Every structure is written in structure tokens, then in C-alpha cells.
Amino acid sequence: MNLADLMEHCNMHDLTCERIFVHCSLCMNELADDAIRVVKRLLDKSAIRSCRIPLVIDFDRMTDVDYWLKSKIFSVPRQPLIEPLKQKIVTLVNMLQELQIKILQVDVDYAEKVFKRMAARLEKSTHTLDYELWRIRHPHPTIKQLIQQQVQLTADMLIKGVLYYDEDPKGDEIAAVKLELVKKDIKHGQELPGNFVEECAKLKRYSYWKDERMFMIDYQQIYTYLFSYCFEKFTKEQRIALYEYDVQLKMIHEDIINLKAEQKDLEKQTSHAKTPDEELFKFIHPTISDEDGVAIHNEVKRLVKRQSVQVICEYLQQMARDKKILLPPNPSPVYAELVRLGMPTGKGFSEKHFSNQYLSK
């Protein structure tokens, strides 16, 4: 920083004056030597466990040789004094590039400890979270409402700019964002910033849906980004928003898990109370117990009586992925079984149409 400041300062002087020129060039040479020594000490360390270095080193500019060589002092044709300085600048830039790479190679375990310490400090502050207030107003939320709360919470976090400094997304990442699905689950009429789709695309790099209900953050993937920028460029409000997002997302996940358990218990009670007189669905997965098999049987019966062929096939494939059922490759026996359980056979439900949908999934 001292070297950069001196170059800026020298640009304001008339370097055609010999004494000023010699003084500036000697000072710059000394400061360049100092900078090289400092960076070398950092490079010699086995690991860099600080994300604060970018606070004093602007890697975006200082790893560009032209940033340094555009200084007015290099426009003065005095080779004996200028050429050694130019070589030192090239050396410094190369070393800064090495240092930048080393900083980006984040020790994930160390980063995790840092964020846990930060979360512990924030946890001591007394304040009420938005989700806690929402939960009081919704004492008996549905799975759909909890899913919508995850989307709303995530959208609000992105709007606060937590991923603003991440690498700009590519075209295919932008195309993968389903903005209409996001708008469906957030407050009607909520204004979204112009860069919202780009921020969503960035988040997709570090997230996934678990069981199509819980929105998960892959912390092992996102730690490098957060560790590089959280303490350097994030505002205090953004750091708090990051912590609150993590806490509230886990609260929603806990409510989803509890609600799923309650629903499963209710299904078991229902299956005990009413065992079907007919033969159970033939394609129930062999790992499923008899009690759970009754619930799956009734689930399939409700499915085929209410949904289109396309939805039926998609749902069956998801049940197969969840290992509730075991589907054969041939659609014919599946079609016959679904008709037995109540699926229509009229328009839109022919065996040919069913087979096409079944085989396309």
C-alpha cells in the first residue's frame, strides 16, 4: 500500500526535475524491496489462516503489471534507475499472484471453526428472528407453507447481497434458474432487484433440495467463498444476515422433519384402523414392512384416481427413487395394476399413452 501510495503521489509532481526524480525512484526501489520481503514471508508460511490480507492488498489491481507500470515515473527515460525498479515490480506481481492462489486454497476445517466462533458470538445477542414470529402466527404449518418459507428466507438473504462478490454466472447457469417458481413461493408483488437471477444462479453452485422439501446449503463448497469475503467486504448487516439465514433454515428443517414424522404416524394409525380387503399393490418395495405397505397401497390408489397419466408416472418414479416401490421396466403390468386400483381407461388414459409416459421418465 505504501508503494502504491508513493506512486500516486509522484504522479502529481514534475519528474523532469532530476532531484525529484532521483528521490522518487530511490524511495520506490526501497519500498519495492520491503514489499517483496513481506510477501515472501507470507509465501514461506505452510498455510495462511487469515482472510484479512485482502484488506491491505487489492489483488484485482495489484496483480496487474500495467497497474504499476502506468506510473508517471516509468515514462521518464532514465534506464539505470528505472529498469531495476521495473524488474522488481514484475517480481512483486508474480509473487502476489502466488499469494492470491494460496489464500484461495482455504482450509475448510479452519474456516468452519471460524464461522462457528462468529455464530457463537452472534448467538449471544438477544433478538427475535423473523421465522419465530411467523411460526407464532402459524402454529400448524403445512409442508407447502414450510417450503415457501425456505424460498422466502433464501430470496431475502440473496437480496441483502451475501453472494454479490462471487464469480459472475455463465449463460447456462442463468438458464437453469426457474424464476417463475421462486416468484410463486414468495410474497406476491415483492420487488426483486435487477441482479436477482444472477444471485440465484450463484446460489445454485452451493445448494440442493433434499427429499424435494428441504433446501440445503453445501457448506463444504461455499466456505471458500465466504472465508475470502465475509470479513473483508461484507457489512456487519450482511454477516448478521448470513448467520440468521443459517439459524432459521435449520429451524424450518426441524419443523419439516417433525411434521413428516407426525404425518407418518397418522398414516400408520390409519392403516391399522383400515386394512384394505383387496390385494396390496404388487410393486411395493421388498424392504417395506406390511404396515407401511398398506399406506403405500392407499397412496397409489389416491394417486391414480385424481391425477393425469403424466403426473402418475412422475410420482411413481419418485416413489421408486424413495424405495417405496420397485417398478419393472415393462409398463404393461404396471398399467394393468393401476387400472385394478382405480385408474381410468378412457381418453388420456390409454395403455399406449401410459407406456409412452412411463418409458420417457
C-alpha positions as CSV (number, residue, x, y, z in Angstrom):
1,M,0.0,0.0,0.0
2,N,2.9,2.4,0.8
3,L,4.4,1.7,-2.6
4,A,1.1,2.3,-4.4
5,D,0.5,5.5,-2.4
6,L,4.0,6.8,-3.3
7,M,3.5,6.1,-7.0
8,E,0.2,8.1,-6.8
9,H,2.0,10.9,-5.0
10,C,4.8,11.0,-7.5
11,N,2.3,11.3,-10.4
12,M,1.4,14.7,-9.0
13,H,5.0,16.1,-9.4
14,D,7.1,17.2,-12.3
15,L,9.5,14.3,-12.7
16,T,11.6,16.1,-15.2
17,C,13.3,17.7,-12.2
18,E,16.4,15.5,-11.6
19,R,16.3,15.7,-7.8
20,I,12.7,14.9,-7.5
21,F,13.0,12.0,-10.0
22,V,16.1,10.5,-8.2
23,H,14.3,10.9,-4.8
24,C,11.1,9.2,-6.0
25,S,12.9,6.3,-7.8
26,L,15.1,5.6,-4.7
27,C,12.1,5.6,-2.4
28,M,10.2,3.3,-4.8
29,N,13.1,0.9,-5.0
30,E,13.3,0.7,-1.2
31,L,9.6,0.2,-0.8
32,A,9.5,-2.4,-3.6
33,D,12.2,-4.4,-1.7
34,D,10.2,-4.1,1.5
35,A,7.0,-5.3,-0.2
36,I,8.8,-8.3,-1.8
37,R,10.2,-9.3,1.7
38,V,6.7,-9.1,3.2
39,V,5.1,-11.1,0.5
40,K,7.9,-13.7,0.6
41,R,7.4,-14.2,4.3
42,L,3.7,-14.9,3.7
43,L,4.5,-17.3,0.8
44,D,7.0,-19.2,3.0
45,K,4.3,-20.0,5.6
46,S,3.0,-23.5,5.4
47,A,-0.6,-22.2,5.5
48,I,-2.3,-18.8,5.5
49,R,-5.0,-18.8,8.1
50,S,-6.2,-15.2,7.7
51,C,-8.8,-13.8,5.3
52,R,-7.8,-10.2,6.3
53,I,-4.8,-10.0,3.9
54,P,-7.0,-8.7,1.1
55,L,-7.9,-5.8,3.3
56,V,-4.5,-4.3,2.6
57,I,-3.7,-6.0,-0.7
58,D,-6.1,-5.2,-3.6
59,F,-5.4,-8.3,-5.7
60,D,-7.7,-7.2,-8.5
61,R,-5.4,-4.3,-9.3
62,M,-2.0,-5.2,-7.8
63,T,-1.7,-8.5,-9.7
64,D,-1.8,-6.5,-13.0
65,V,1.6,-5.3,-14.1
66,D,0.1,-2.4,-16.0
67,Y,-1.4,-1.1,-12.8
68,W,2.1,-0.4,-11.6
69,L,3.9,0.4,-14.8
70,K,1.4,3.1,-15.8
71,S,3.0,5.3,-13.1
72,K,4.5,8.5,-14.4
73,I,7.9,7.6,-13.2
74,F,8.2,4.8,-15.8
75,S,7.6,7.4,-18.6
76,V,10.9,9.1,-17.8
77,P,13.8,7.6,-20.0
78,R,16.4,7.0,-17.3
79,Q,17.2,3.4,-17.7
80,P,19.9,2.9,-14.9
81,L,17.4,3.9,-12.2
82,I,14.1,2.7,-13.8
83,E,15.0,-0.7,-15.2
84,P,15.8,-2.3,-11.8
85,L,12.6,-0.9,-10.4
86,K,10.6,-2.3,-13.3
87,Q,12.1,-5.8,-12.7
88,K,11.2,-5.6,-9.0
89,I,7.6,-4.7,-9.9
90,V,7.3,-7.7,-12.2
91,T,8.7,-9.9,-9.4
92,L,6.3,-8.4,-6.9
93,V,3.3,-9.0,-9.2
94,N,4.3,-12.6,-9.8
95,M,4.6,-13.2,-6.0
96,L,1.2,-11.5,-5.4
97,Q,-0.4,-13.9,-7.9
98,E,1.1,-16.8,-6.0
99,L,-0.1,-15.4,-2.7
100,Q,-3.6,-14.9,-4.1
101,I,-3.7,-18.6,-5.1
102,K,-2.5,-19.6,-1.7
103,I,-5.2,-17.5,0.1
104,L,-7.9,-19.0,-2.1
105,Q,-6.8,-22.5,-1.1
106,V,-8.9,-22.3,2.1
107,D,-8.5,-24.8,4.9
108,V,-12.2,-25.9,5.1
109,D,-11.8,-27.2,8.7
110,Y,-10.3,-24.0,9.8
111,A,-12.9,-21.9,8.0
112,E,-15.7,-23.9,9.7
113,K,-14.2,-23.2,13.1
114,V,-14.0,-19.5,12.3
115,F,-17.7,-19.3,11.3
116,K,-18.8,-21.3,14.3
117,R,-17.0,-18.9,16.6
118,M,-18.6,-16.0,14.8
119,A,-22.0,-17.7,15.1
120,A,-21.4,-18.3,18.8
121,R,-20.8,-14.5,19.3
122,L,-23.9,-13.6,17.4
123,E,-26.0,-16.1,19.2
124,K,-25.4,-14.2,22.5
125,S,-27.2,-11.2,21.1
126,T,-30.9,-11.0,22.1
127,H,-33.3,-10.5,19.2
128,T,-36.3,-12.3,17.7
129,L,-35.9,-13.9,14.3
130,D,-38.5,-13.4,11.6
131,Y,-39.2,-17.1,11.4
132,E,-40.0,-17.2,15.1
133,L,-42.7,-14.5,14.6
134,W,-44.0,-16.4,11.5
135,R,-44.2,-19.6,13.5
136,I,-46.3,-18.0,16.2
137,R,-48.8,-16.8,13.6
138,H,-48.8,-20.3,12.0
139,P,-49.0,-22.8,14.9
140,H,-49.9,-25.7,12.5
141,P,-48.0,-25.1,9.3
142,T,-48.2,-27.4,6.3
143,I,-45.3,-28.8,4.4
144,K,-46.1,-26.5,1.5
145,Q,-46.0,-23.4,3.8
146,L,-42.7,-24.5,5.2
147,I,-41.2,-25.0,1.7
148,Q,-42.5,-21.5,0.8
149,Q,-40.8,-20.1,4.0
150,Q,-37.5,-21.5,2.8
151,V,-37.8,-19.9,-0.6
152,Q,-38.8,-16.5,1.0
153,L,-36.0,-16.7,3.5
154,T,-33.5,-17.5,0.8
155,A,-34.7,-14.7,-1.5
156,D,-34.4,-12.2,1.3
157,M,-30.9,-13.3,2.0
158,L,-29.8,-13.0,-1.6
159,I,-31.4,-9.5,-1.8
160,K,-29.0,-8.5,1.0
161,G,-26.1,-9.2,-1.3
162,V,-24.4,-12.1,0.5
163,L,-23.3,-13.6,-2.8
164,Y,-22.6,-10.3,-4.5
165,Y,-18.8,-10.9,-4.7
166,D,-18.9,-14.4,-6.1
167,E,-17.8,-15.0,-9.7
168,D,-20.4,-13.9,-12.3
169,P,-22.5,-16.8,-13.6
170,K,-22.3,-18.2,-17.1
171,G,-25.1,-18.3,-19.5
172,D,-26.1,-22.0,-18.7
173,E,-26.2,-21.1,-15.0
174,I,-28.6,-18.3,-15.7
175,A,-30.8,-20.5,-17.9
176,A,-31.0,-23.1,-15.1
177,V,-32.8,-20.5,-12.8
178,K,-36.5,-21.0,-12.6
179,L,-37.5,-17.5,-11.6
180,E,-41.3,-18.3,-12.0
181,L,-41.0,-21.0,-9.3
182,V,-39.3,-18.5,-7.0
183,K,-42.0,-15.9,-7.5
184,K,-44.7,-18.5,-6.9
185,D,-43.4,-19.1,-3.3
186,I,-42.5,-15.5,-2.2
187,K,-44.8,-12.6,-1.2
188,H,-47.0,-11.6,-4.1
189,G,-45.8,-8.4,-5.7
190,Q,-42.4,-8.4,-3.9
191,E,-40.0,-6.3,-5.9
192,L,-36.8,-8.2,-6.9
193,P,-33.5,-6.4,-7.7
194,G,-32.3,-6.4,-11.3
195,N,-29.5,-8.8,-10.5
196,F,-31.7,-11.3,-8.6
197,V,-31.5,-14.0,-11.3
198,E,-27.7,-13.8,-11.3
199,E,-27.6,-14.1,-7.5
200,C,-29.9,-17.2,-7.7
201,A,-27.5,-18.7,-10.3
202,K,-24.6,-18.2,-7.9
203,L,-26.5,-19.9,-5.1
204,K,-27.3,-23.0,-7.2
205,R,-23.5,-23.7,-7.1
206,Y,-23.7,-24.3,-3.3
207,S,-27.2,-25.7,-2.8
208,Y,-29.6,-28.6,-3.5
209,W,-33.0,-29.9,-2.5
210,K,-33.2,-32.8,-0.1
211,D,-36.3,-35.1,-0.5
212,E,-37.8,-32.2,-2.5
213,R,-38.7,-30.5,0.8
214,M,-35.6,-29.2,2.5
215,F,-33.4,-26.6,0.8
216,M,-29.8,-27.4,1.8
217,I,-26.6,-25.4,1.7
218,D,-23.4,-27.4,0.8
219,Y,-21.1,-25.7,3.4
220,Q,-18.0,-27.5,2.2
221,Q,-18.5,-25.9,-1.2
222,I,-19.3,-22.4,0.0
223,Y,-16.7,-22.0,2.7
224,T,-14.0,-20.9,0.3
225,Y,-16.1,-18.0,-1.0
226,L,-17.3,-16.9,2.5
227,F,-13.9,-17.1,4.1
228,S,-12.5,-15.0,1.3
229,Y,-15.0,-12.2,1.5
230,C,-17.0,-12.4,4.8
231,F,-14.6,-10.4,6.9
232,E,-13.1,-8.4,4.0
233,K,-16.1,-6.9,2.2
234,F,-19.3,-7.9,4.0
235,T,-21.0,-5.3,6.0
236,K,-22.0,-6.0,9.6
237,E,-25.6,-6.3,8.5
238,Q,-24.6,-8.9,5.8
239,R,-22.7,-11.0,8.3
240,I,-25.7,-11.0,10.7
241,A,-28.0,-11.9,7.7
242,L,-25.7,-14.8,6.9
243,Y,-25.9,-16.1,10.5
244,E,-29.7,-15.6,10.8
245,Y,-30.3,-17.3,7.5
246,D,-28.4,-20.4,8.7
247,V,-30.2,-20.5,12.0
248,Q,-33.7,-20.0,10.5
249,L,-33.1,-22.5,7.7
250,K,-32.3,-25.1,10.3
251,M,-35.4,-24.2,12.3
252,I,-37.5,-24.8,9.2
253,H,-35.8,-28.1,8.5
254,E,-36.5,-29.2,12.1
255,D,-40.2,-28.3,11.6
256,I,-40.4,-30.2,8.3
257,I,-38.8,-33.3,9.9
258,N,-41.2,-33.2,12.8
259,L,-44.2,-32.7,10.6
260,K,-43.2,-35.6,8.3
261,A,-42.9,-37.8,11.4
262,E,-46.4,-36.8,12.6
263,Q,-47.8,-37.5,9.1
264,K,-46.2,-40.9,9.1
265,D,-47.6,-41.8,12.5
266,L,-51.0,-40.7,11.3
267,E,-50.7,-42.8,8.2
268,K,-49.7,-45.8,10.3
269,Q,-52.7,-45.3,12.6
270,T,-55.0,-45.0,9.6
271,S,-53.5,-48.2,8.0
272,H,-54.1,-50.0,11.3
273,A,-57.6,-48.8,11.5
274,K,-58.5,-49.8,8.0
275,T,-56.7,-52.6,6.2
276,P,-57.8,-52.9,2.6
277,D,-59.8,-56.0,1.7
278,E,-58.2,-56.1,-1.8
279,E,-54.7,-57.4,-2.6
280,L,-52.0,-54.8,-1.9
281,F,-50.2,-53.0,-4.8
282,K,-48.0,-55.6,-6.4
283,F,-44.9,-53.4,-6.8
284,I,-44.4,-52.4,-3.2
285,H,-40.6,-52.4,-2.5
286,P,-39.5,-55.6,-0.7
287,T,-37.8,-53.6,2.1
288,I,-41.2,-52.1,3.1
289,S,-43.0,-53.5,6.1
290,D,-46.6,-54.8,5.8
291,E,-47.9,-51.9,7.8
292,D,-46.1,-49.3,5.6
293,G,-47.2,-51.3,2.6
294,V,-50.8,-50.6,3.4
295,A,-50.1,-46.8,3.4
296,I,-48.3,-47.0,0.1
297,H,-51.1,-49.0,-1.4
298,N,-53.6,-46.3,-0.3
299,E,-51.3,-43.6,-1.6
300,V,-51.2,-45.2,-5.1
301,K,-55.0,-45.6,-5.1
302,R,-55.4,-41.9,-4.3
303,L,-52.8,-41.0,-7.0
304,V,-54.4,-42.9,-9.9
305,K,-57.9,-41.7,-9.1
306,R,-57.0,-38.0,-9.1
307,Q,-54.1,-37.3,-11.4
308,S,-53.2,-37.4,-15.1
309,V,-51.0,-40.1,-16.6
310,Q,-48.0,-37.8,-16.8
311,V,-48.3,-36.9,-13.1
312,I,-48.9,-40.5,-12.2
313,C,-45.7,-41.7,-14.0
314,E,-43.6,-38.9,-12.4
315,Y,-44.9,-39.7,-9.0
316,L,-44.3,-43.4,-9.4
317,Q,-40.7,-42.7,-10.5
318,Q,-40.2,-40.6,-7.4
319,M,-41.7,-43.3,-5.2
320,A,-39.2,-45.7,-6.8
321,R,-36.3,-43.4,-6.1
322,D,-37.5,-43.2,-2.5
323,K,-37.5,-47.0,-2.5
324,K,-41.2,-47.2,-1.7
325,I,-41.9,-49.3,-4.8
326,L,-40.0,-51.4,-7.2
327,L,-41.0,-50.8,-10.8
328,P,-40.4,-53.3,-13.7
329,P,-39.0,-52.0,-17.0
330,N,-42.1,-53.2,-18.9
331,P,-45.0,-50.7,-18.5
332,S,-47.8,-53.2,-19.3
333,P,-48.1,-55.0,-15.9
334,V,-47.9,-51.6,-14.2
335,Y,-50.7,-50.3,-16.3
336,A,-52.9,-53.3,-15.5
337,E,-52.1,-53.0,-11.8
338,L,-53.0,-49.3,-11.8
339,V,-56.3,-50.0,-13.6
340,R,-57.1,-52.6,-10.9
341,L,-56.6,-49.9,-8.3
342,G,-58.9,-47.5,-10.0
343,M,-57.1,-45.6,-12.8
344,P,-59.5,-44.7,-15.6
345,T,-59.0,-46.3,-19.1
346,G,-60.8,-43.7,-21.1
347,K,-59.5,-40.7,-23.1
348,G,-56.0,-39.7,-22.0
349,F,-55.5,-43.0,-20.1
350,S,-54.9,-45.5,-22.9
351,E,-52.2,-48.1,-22.4
352,K,-50.2,-46.7,-25.3
353,H,-50.2,-43.2,-23.8
354,F,-49.3,-44.6,-20.4
355,S,-46.4,-46.6,-21.9
356,N,-45.0,-43.6,-23.7
357,Q,-45.1,-41.5,-20.5
358,Y,-43.7,-44.4,-18.4
359,L,-40.8,-45.1,-20.7
360,S,-39.9,-41.4,-21.1
361,K,-39.3,-40.9,-17.4
